[in-house]
Amino acid sequence: MRIIYSSSKTYNKINMDLRIVNTCNNNCLYCLEQSYRLKEKYIYKNDIFLLINKNLDDNITFYWWNPLLHPDIIEIVKYSFSLWYKSIWILTNSYWLDNNLLNNLIENWLSSIWLYFNSFNREKHNLIVNWWIDYDEFINNLSIISKTKLFLKVIIHVNNENINSIYKDLLILNKKFWIKNFEFINYFPFDRPYDLYKNILEFDEFKNKDYINNIFIIIEKLKLNVSFVKFPKSFFWKYIKYYDFSNWILNQIGEEDINRLDIKEKPFCFLESRCNSCFIRDNCKFYE
């Protein structure tokens, strides 16, 4: 059994992050843990209850892959509320989400959904997701969630396929689905080999400068609430105020990754010349 738990302090609130599934319906190209999917797909409900009861933080997030796949997700959310967690969040790609499940989650005091999103372009969506969450199904689920009173945050992994259309997507997400909260994530270049998908996952900041600036123009025009994770300082150009390395570093990489970059030998990310897309190159002793 593999339970992943972490606790972090953000804006003076203690957040508990808990993985309750070891499986996912998708096979996204940017997934960092494809090789870690176990035969035991679900963490036992009673084990989850013990951990939830032991670590009473302000908020709890069921994250990684798709927690909606857990057969006891309703009971897990209900139990979390019984322990007086202030907020209960689920990070998901929306697969298996229908009106009945969503209403049950809301009735049991789910507070927020963080939703993975790639593009409103069907081909781009299917290329990156590469599995079971059909484009039409996803758009329908997005519409269903947006009509509730849940706090909704959209998570966008920026890549070479969607970077030229993100600013347009933001307009649609805001105007049509009333979404104001976004988190942008860059690919983590030293997590695993990705030569097969390098042309998709790596984008050239200079060539895409206009598209990047358009993203920030839309963010400021619509007054969106945003955060950027795993981006180097050079990504932000004249919008450097959105660069927050000091507060994000421990959330962006774990101790294992820090130790890996701190060894005497040069890490394979450096040897394979991945620096141009690495967000910590500004603070890496191997990069000059």
C-alpha positions in Angstrom: 0.0 0.0 0.0 1.3 3.4 -0.9 -0.3 6.4 0.9 1.2 9.8 0.0 0.6 12.5 2.5 2.0 16.0 2.9 1.2 19.0 4.9 2.0 22.6 3.8 1.4 26.0 5.2 -0.1 28.5 2.7 -1.5 31.9 3.5 -1.4 31.1 7.2 -3.5 27.9 6.7 -2.4 24.3 7.1 -3.2 22.2 4.1 -3.3 18.4 4.2 -2.6 16.8 0.8 -3.6 13.1 0.6 -3.4 10.7 -2.3 -6.2 8.1 -2.1 -5.8 6.3 -5.4 -2.8 4.8 -7.3 -4.5 4.9 -10.6 -5.9 7.2 -13.3 -8.1 7.0 -16.3 -5.8 9.2 -18.3 -2.3 8.8 -19.6 -1.2 12.4 -20.0 2.2 13.1 -21.6 3.2 15.4 -18.8 2.4 12.9 -16.0 5.4 12.5 -13.7 4.4 9.2 -12.1 3.3 6.9 -14.9 5.7 4.2 -13.7 4.3 4.3 -10.2 0.8 3.1 -10.9 0.3 0.0 -8.6 -1.8 -3.1 -8.9 -3.5 -2.0 -5.7 -5.4 0.9 -7.2 -7.2 2.3 -4.1 -6.1 3.0 -0.6 -8.3 1.2 1.9 -11.0 3.4 3.3 -10.2 2.7 6.9 -6.5 3.5 6.4 -7.6 6.9 4.9 -9.9 7.5 7.9 -7.1 6.9 10.3 -4.8 9.3 8.5 -7.5 12.0 8.2 -8.3 11.7 11.9 -4.7 11.8 12.9 -3.8 15.0 11.0 -6.4 17.6 11.6 -5.3 20.6 9.4 -7.4 23.5 8.2 -8.0 22.1 4.7 -7.7 18.8 3.0 -7.0 18.1 -0.6 -7.5 14.7 -2.3 -5.0 15.0 -5.1 -2.9 13.2 -7.8 -4.4 11.3 -10.6 -8.2 11.1 -10.2 -9.6 10.7 -6.7 -13.1 10.4 -8.1 -12.2 6.8 -9.1 -12.1 5.8 -5.5 -15.2 3.7 -4.8 -15.7 5.3 -1.3 -15.1 8.9 -2.3 -18.5 10.1 -0.9 -17.8 8.5 2.5 -14.3 9.9 2.5 -15.5 13.4 1.9 -18.3 13.0 4.4 -15.9 11.7 7.1 -13.6 14.6 6.5 -16.4 17.1 7.1 -17.4 15.3 10.3 -13.9 16.1 11.6 -14.5 19.8 11.0 -12.0 20.4 8.1 -12.7 24.0 7.0 -12.3 23.1 3.3 -12.4 19.9 1.3 -10.9 19.9 -2.1 -10.6 17.3 -4.9 -8.1 17.5 -7.8 -9.4 15.7 -10.8 -9.7 15.4 -14.6 -13.5 15.0 -14.1 -13.8 11.5 -15.3 -16.8 9.6 -13.8 -18.2 13.0 -12.7 -21.9 13.2 -13.4 -24.7 15.2 -11.8 -25.5 12.5 -9.3 -22.0 12.1 -8.0 -21.4 15.9 -8.0 -24.6 16.5 -6.0 -23.6 13.8 -3.5 -20.2 15.4 -3.0 -21.7 18.8 -2.6 -24.3 17.5 -0.1 -21.4 16.1 1.9 -19.7 19.4 2.0 -17.1 19.3 -0.8 -15.7 22.8 -1.0 -13.7 22.9 -4.2 -12.7 21.2 -7.4 -9.3 21.7 -9.0 -9.7 20.7 -12.6 -7.0 19.7 -15.1 -7.4 21.4 -18.5 -5.3 21.4 -21.6 -7.1 23.1 -24.5 -10.5 23.9 -26.1 -9.0 22.5 -29.3 -10.2 18.9 -29.6 -7.0 17.7 -31.3 -4.7 19.3 -28.6 -6.9 17.9 -25.9 -6.8 14.3 -27.2 -3.0 14.5 -28.0 -2.0 15.4 -24.4 -4.6 13.4 -22.5 -4.1 10.3 -24.7 -6.6 8.1 -22.9 -10.2 7.9 -21.6 -11.5 11.4 -20.9 -13.2 12.2 -24.1 -13.2 15.8 -25.2 -17.0 16.2 -25.3 -17.3 14.5 -21.9 -14.8 16.8 -20.4 -16.5 20.0 -21.8 -19.8 18.7 -20.4 -18.3 18.1 -17.0 -16.7 21.5 -17.0 -20.2 23.0 -17.7 -21.8 21.0 -14.9 -19.1 22.0 -12.3 -19.2 25.7 -13.4 -23.0 25.9 -12.6 -22.5 24.9 -9.0 -21.4 27.0 -6.0 -18.1 25.1 -5.7 -14.9 27.0 -5.7 -13.3 26.0 -9.1 -9.7 26.3 -10.0 -8.4 25.3 -13.4 -4.9 23.7 -13.6 -3.2 24.2 -17.0 0.0 22.4 -17.8 1.8 24.6 -20.3 3.3 22.8 -23.3 4.4 23.4 -26.9 0.9 22.4 -28.1 -1.2 24.7 -26.1 1.0 27.7 -25.4 -0.2 29.6 -28.5 -3.9 29.2 -27.5 -3.9 29.5 -23.7 -4.8 33.2 -23.8 -7.9 32.4 -25.9 -8.8 29.5 -23.6 -8.6 31.9 -20.6 -11.1 34.2 -22.2 -13.5 31.3 -22.8 -13.1 29.8 -19.4 -13.8 33.1 -17.8 -16.6 34.4 -20.0 -18.5 31.2 -20.7 -17.7 29.2 -17.5 -17.2 32.1 -15.0 -13.8 30.8 -13.8 -11.3 33.3 -12.2 -8.9 30.9 -10.5 -6.0 29.3 -12.4 -2.7 27.6 -11.7 -0.2 27.2 -14.5 2.4 24.4 -14.4 5.5 23.9 -16.4 6.9 20.5 -17.2 9.4 19.2 -14.7 12.4 18.4 -16.9 14.5 16.3 -14.6 11.8 13.8 -13.4 12.0 11.2 -16.1 13.3 10.7 -19.7 10.9 12.2 -22.2 12.8 12.2 -25.6 9.7 10.8 -27.3 7.6 13.8 -26.3 10.3 16.5 -26.1 8.8 18.4 -29.0 5.5 18.5 -27.3 6.5 19.2 -23.8 9.3 21.7 -24.3 8.4 25.1 -25.6 10.8 27.9 -26.7 10.2 31.0 -24.5 11.7 33.4 -27.1 9.7 32.1 -30.0 6.5 32.2 -27.9 7.2 35.5 -26.3 4.1 37.1 -27.9 1.9 34.3 -26.8 3.3 34.4 -23.3 2.7 38.1 -23.1 -0.8 37.6 -24.3 -1.4 35.3 -21.4 -0.4 38.0 -18.9 -2.4 40.6 -20.8 -5.6 38.5 -20.4 -4.8 37.7 -16.8 -4.6 41.4 -15.9 -7.5 42.4 -18.1 -9.8 39.9 -16.5 -8.2 40.3 -13.1 -7.7 36.5 -12.7 -6.3 34.9 -9.6 -3.3 33.0 -10.8 -0.2 31.1 -9.7 2.7 29.8 -11.7 4.5 26.6 -10.7 7.9 25.3 -12.1 8.6 28.2 -14.4 12.1 29.9 -14.7 12.4 33.6 -14.2 12.9 34.1 -17.9 9.3 33.0 -18.7 7.8 36.1 -17.1 9.6 38.8 -19.2 8.2 42.2 -18.0 5.6 40.4 -15.8 8.2 39.4 -13.2 5.8 40.2 -10.3 4.2 36.8 -11.0 7.5 35.0 -10.3 7.5 33.7 -6.8 10.4 31.3 -6.5 11.0 31.6 -2.7 7.4 30.7 -1.7 7.0 28.0 -4.3 10.2 26.0 -4.3 9.3 23.5 -1.6 5.9 22.9 -3.2 7.5 22.5 -6.6 10.1 19.9 -5.8 10.4 17.5 -2.9 13.4 16.6 -0.7 14.4 13.7 -3.0 14.7 16.0 -6.0 16.6 18.6 -4.0 19.0 15.8 -2.8 19.3 14.6 -6.4 20.4 18.0 -7.6 22.8 18.4 -4.6 24.9 15.3 -5.2 28.5 15.6 -6.3 27.9 14.0 -9.7 26.2 16.1 -12.3 22.5 15.1 -12.5 21.2 13.5 -15.7 19.0 16.5 -16.4 22.1 18.6 -16.8 24.0 15.9 -18.8 21.0 15.7 -21.2 20.9 19.5 -21.6 17.4 20.1 -20.2 18.3 23.4 -18.6 16.4 25.6 -21.1 13.1 24.3 -19.8 14.0 23.9 -16.1 12.4 26.2 -13.6 15.2 25.9 -11.1 18.1 26.7 -13.4 18.2 30.1 -11.8 19.2 28.4 -8.5 21.1 25.4 -9.8 24.8 25.1 -9.1 25.3 23.1 -12.3 23.8 25.8 -14.6 25.8 28.8 -15.6 
